[in-house]
Amino acid sequence: IGNTFNFNPFDFNENKLIGLSFNLRNSISFNKNLQNYSVSYTYGQNRNKQQYFIGSQENNIKLHQVDFAHKFAGFWLFELMGKSSKNNLETENFSNRNYTINANEIQPKISFLYNENNRFTAFYHFKNKENKLLDFETLNQQKIGFEYLYINSKKNQISANLNVFLNDFNGNKNTPVAYQMLEGLQPGKNYTWSLLFNQKLNNFLNLNLNYLGRKSENSKTIHTGSVQLRA
């Protein structure tokens, strides 16, 4: 009011709000990082509002996530993740871009710890998404993945992964909402793979070599590579 300054960041007038970046994340854990019946619950909330020349755009995300981890038989690690989230986008002048996506996910994962330097992982990830606006698109996604990680005594690292996505999508795939729900993939079968090599050249320089591949049923294979020298 007048020339007063408000020190409370949570007290503002929604009607006069032009831009906002808000991120909240809290976790409660039991036996954290001990891998002995370890359980953690996470609540997250993210809100971002921006003003463009075409109007304002606001994105709200809320999530609840539970993680469980337990190591058994000396070299096996079992992990289980369950997640529920709501993703809402509102645009001022483009109603066809708006969505309210409710998602539920579950991912069991098993890792074989050969030693401190070698780890092999296999997992299954099921995800269900439903859009509650306009065309009411739905997605049932199954993801099967394999990962390998190697770290030697000099802290050089090699990691590789292979993923298969089975997307059962109902709706028009050529819309912004579909792109958001499919996370850039296509309906049907999709394959992604990657290889990362990291080497410590000396006390000051690190070399990163990164390769990514992607293939879907109706598109050609896409290869992406990068080289980074970091001081």
Secondary structure, 3 states (H helix, E strand, C coil): CCCCCCCCCCCCCHHHCCCEEEEEEEEEEECCCCCCCEEEEEEEEEEEEEEECCEEEEEEEEEEEEEEEEEECCCEEEEEEEEEEEEEEEECCCHHHCEEEEEEEEEEEEEEEEECCEEEEEEEEEEEEEECCCCCCEEEEEEEEEEEEEECCCCCEEEEEEEEEEEEEECCCCCHHHHHHHCCCCCEEEEEEEEEEEEECCCCCEEEEEEEEEEECCCCCEEEEEEEEEC
